[in-house]
């Protein structure tokens, strides 16, 4: 790998005092030398701000706290504030309650170097990895988050598939400056910051999904997003079918996100990705369950996993009677 470029770790916090020191320590213990932390708290009511101030005092030049007079109210917007304040040539995103393995930055930067060697330095690039799922005491629950959650990381190379399901976990991600600059236009309709940057990289740049567990993904009672228990059974299928209302709500959110993505980046998108966006939006505009089913299958918009696919396809016929898919129709 070429000379060690500066890497900035964006640490978003909110009421994370309990595990925060362990996470910051794991970042500062990285074997990648040219690294610094930019942290921002989003209005914590516990001792989180004091912990951040302590590390800023102990490690001047390595830890900086971004102070803001208002709380954003979401992890997505907290990270957006950090992205706007970042200056690093490369940027990692960090949750407050995980633990990074010592080689995480070095390993992902090696992949970033491969992207730049192959494609130059003008495109937006993303590198992300698998995780090891652990309990609050760091005891392993699942060796691989991808296998446990049935995540297909290869979807990041298929823009249409990524519209239907995100596969990037933000706390594993490494972004180059070109991707950061694009992400600064993230709108309120973006569902989560990690899916938005994944769409940007997939639609207009390149990505590497590294099959290695570089983060201990801690599960505890206060996780905002975490690992879920999945089972492949008839009972689970029935439960998911009955949960169609929640899935339709999620779909409407995805549609709003796609509309915003097209509005903001239409002129920059290659024709193929633009056509996939339009097809995805048509899924939410047509009354015809047959057309929706065709588009979902044709463009790979269905989520991974047999039960998820079957439950989503079952939704199409219920939607036909309720006419409540996205709130507007074209035929």
PyMOL commands that set and color helices and strands:
alter all, ss='L'
color gray80, all
select helices_A, chain A and resi 17-28+48-58+75-85+104-119+145-149+153-157+159-164+170-172+177-183+193-204+234-242+244-265+271-283+289-298+306-322
alter helices_A, ss='H'
color red, helices_A
select strands_A, chain A and resi 7-13+35-41+63-65+90-94+99-100+125-134+140-142+174-176+206-218
alter strands_A, ss='S'
color yellow, strands_A
deselect
rebuild
show_as cartoon
